[in-house]
Amino acid sequence: MQKTILITGSTDGIGKLAAIKLAGDGHAVYVHGRDSEKLHSVISEIKSITKNENVDGFTADFSDLDAVKQMADQINKDLPKIDILINNAGVFKSPESHDKQGLDIRFLVNYLAPYFLTGNLIPLLNNGIDPRIINLSSAAQSCVSHDALSGKANLSQAEAYAQSKLALTMWSFHLAQAMPGIAVIAVNPGSLLNTKMAAEAYGQYWSSADKGADILYDLAVSEVYKGITGKYFDNDKESFGPAHPDAYSKTDIDKLIHITQNLLSIER
């Protein structure tokens, strides 16, 4: 059965590779990037490789929540449903560490933008068949500083990244309980995959980017994962496993969601 699939951050890296694999199966795939010229080039490339004309995309800079809202509005206008949402967009290094409101770019791109986008796309996901949300977490997870999330304290790039990924994981578990009709899985696609992000951050890699793309593909469409929700898949171990302990604390999750909703209300 053809699925309607949206993959954020899919003009390169594992997002792009997953888009190619899914389009190759004949699914309707929507890619996303922050640069419209690159986005259209990738769309043409995927169509050429897969011979699938049902490939399109959307442009938004995820460090700008107004742009995310515009993208969400466009998606709601253009699509009747979404079966699979892969929140893959992420950032480690950035020329600008904070936005104009003082929010850390890592928290914005890796957590607040997917949180905000997904919230705006819930009606389309509810229209989907066996809807699934795959959130790209990381092996790097660190206790979330509410002051840092709110832009009241500064962190190193690595610490902000790790905290943003734990925030994403905590929200994933919250969303799985809040939306029982939608399967939600947080996934570490693999440590130090051969991607631009890993090269910029660490200057080395341990595994092929295909390792990450393959698990995104499987979690998105494999019958093996049908109905599984509220779990963390650790692709370093190639199995479900424990996330950071804070991801299982209702008190910590409730605090995070409260602060997040307040932040998004202020940003809006």
Protein Blocks (a to p, Z undefined) as FASTA:
>chain_A
ZZddddehilgcjllmmmmmmmmnopacddddfblklmmmmmmmmmmmnopabbcddddd
fkbmklmmmmmmmmmmmpgbdfbdcdfbccfbdfblbdfkopafklmmmmmmmmmmmmmm
mmmmmmpghiacdddddfbdcdddfklmnopaccdfklmmmmmmmmmmmmmmmmmmmmmm
bccddddfbghiabfklmmmnopafbdfklmmmmmmmmmmpmklgoiahiacdfklopac
dddfklmmmklmmmmmmmmmmmmmmmZZ
